[in-house]
Amino acid sequence: MKVTAIISDNLISEVKKYAKGRNLTESLTIALKEWLAVKRIKELNNLVKEFPLEFNESFSAETIREINRQ
């Protein structure tokens, strides 16, 4: 997709510096993918906060260790 956007030179320079893409398009793609990954992790964290994970009553670390050693 071709996009025209007005973005400050300072922001573009910083994105290029940290993303280390071969060109501006690749740098912006890397930055946007990383931003999305962070947002998804935050969303997942909020979901786990709302509905915490629970272990089964029969869970024990010792049992899991024995399974892993087999």
TORKOL-4160 file (C-alpha; in steps of 0.2 Angstrom, whole numbers, padded with zeros to 4 digits, m for minus):
70
<pt num="1" X="0000" Y="0000" Z="0000"/>
<pt num="2" X="0007" Y="0017" Z="m0004"/>
<pt num="3" X="0004" Y="0030" Z="0009"/>
<pt num="4" X="0008" Y="0049" Z="0010"/>
<pt num="5" X="0011" Y="0055" Z="0028"/>
<pt num="6" X="0018" Y="0070" Z="0036"/>
<pt num="7" X="0030" Y="0064" Z="0049"/>
<pt num="8" X="0044" Y="0075" Z="0057"/>
<pt num="9" X="0062" Y="0073" Z="0051"/>
<pt num="10" X="0067" Y="0070" Z="0069"/>
<pt num="11" X="0055" Y="0055" Z="0071"/>
<pt num="12" X="0060" Y="0048" Z="0055"/>
<pt num="13" X="0078" Y="0049" Z="0059"/>
<pt num="14" X="0075" Y="0040" Z="0076"/>
<pt num="15" X="0065" Y="0026" Z="0068"/>
<pt num="16" X="0078" Y="0023" Z="0055"/>
<pt num="17" X="0092" Y="0023" Z="0068"/>
<pt num="18" X="0083" Y="0010" Z="0080"/>
<pt num="19" X="0074" Y="0000" Z="0067"/>
<pt num="20" X="0090" Y="m0002" Z="0056"/>
<pt num="21" X="0080" Y="m0006" Z="0040"/>
<pt num="22" X="0088" Y="m0005" Z="0023"/>
<pt num="23" X="0077" Y="0010" Z="0018"/>
<pt num="24" X="0064" Y="0020" Z="0026"/>
<pt num="25" X="0050" Y="0009" Z="0021"/>
<pt num="26" X="0058" Y="m0006" Z="0029"/>
<pt num="27" X="0062" Y="0004" Z="0045"/>
<pt num="28" X="0044" Y="0010" Z="0046"/>
<pt num="29" X="0038" Y="m0008" Z="0044"/>
<pt num="30" X="0049" Y="m0015" Z="0057"/>
<pt num="31" X="0044" Y="m0001" Z="0069"/>
<pt num="32" X="0025" Y="m0004" Z="0066"/>
<pt num="33" X="0027" Y="m0022" Z="0068"/>
<pt num="34" X="0036" Y="m0020" Z="0085"/>
<pt num="35" X="0023" Y="m0007" Z="0091"/>
<pt num="36" X="0009" Y="m0020" Z="0087"/>
<pt num="37" X="0018" Y="m0033" Z="0096"/>
<pt num="38" X="0019" Y="m0023" Z="0111"/>
<pt num="39" X="0001" Y="m0018" Z="0110"/>
<pt num="40" X="m0004" Y="m0036" Z="0109"/>
<pt num="41" X="0007" Y="m0041" Z="0124"/>
<pt num="42" X="m0002" Y="m0027" Z="0134"/>
<pt num="43" X="m0019" Y="m0033" Z="0128"/>
<pt num="44" X="m0014" Y="m0051" Z="0134"/>
<pt num="45" X="m0008" Y="m0045" Z="0150"/>
<pt num="46" X="m0024" Y="m0035" Z="0153"/>
<pt num="47" X="m0034" Y="m0051" Z="0149"/>
<pt num="48" X="m0024" Y="m0062" Z="0161"/>
<pt num="49" X="m0026" Y="m0048" Z="0174"/>
<pt num="50" X="m0045" Y="m0049" Z="0172"/>
<pt num="51" X="m0045" Y="m0068" Z="0171"/>
<pt num="52" X="m0030" Y="m0075" Z="0180"/>
<pt num="53" X="m0023" Y="m0092" Z="0176"/>
<pt num="54" X="m0026" Y="m0105" Z="0189"/>
<pt num="55" X="m0018" Y="m0122" Z="0192"/>
<pt num="56" X="m0027" Y="m0138" Z="0193"/>
<pt num="57" X="m0029" Y="m0144" Z="0211"/>
<pt num="58" X="m0019" Y="m0159" Z="0207"/>
<pt num="59" X="m0004" Y="m0149" Z="0200"/>
<pt num="60" X="0013" Y="m0150" Z="0209"/>
<pt num="61" X="0030" Y="m0144" Z="0203"/>
<pt num="62" X="0037" Y="m0161" Z="0208"/>
<pt num="63" X="0026" Y="m0171" Z="0197"/>
<pt num="64" X="0030" Y="m0160" Z="0182"/>
<pt num="65" X="0049" Y="m0162" Z="0186"/>
<pt num="66" X="0047" Y="m0181" Z="0185"/>
<pt num="67" X="0037" Y="m0180" Z="0169"/>
<pt num="68" X="0051" Y="m0169" Z="0161"/>
<pt num="69" X="0065" Y="m0181" Z="0167"/>
<pt num="70" X="0057" Y="m0196" Z="0158"/>
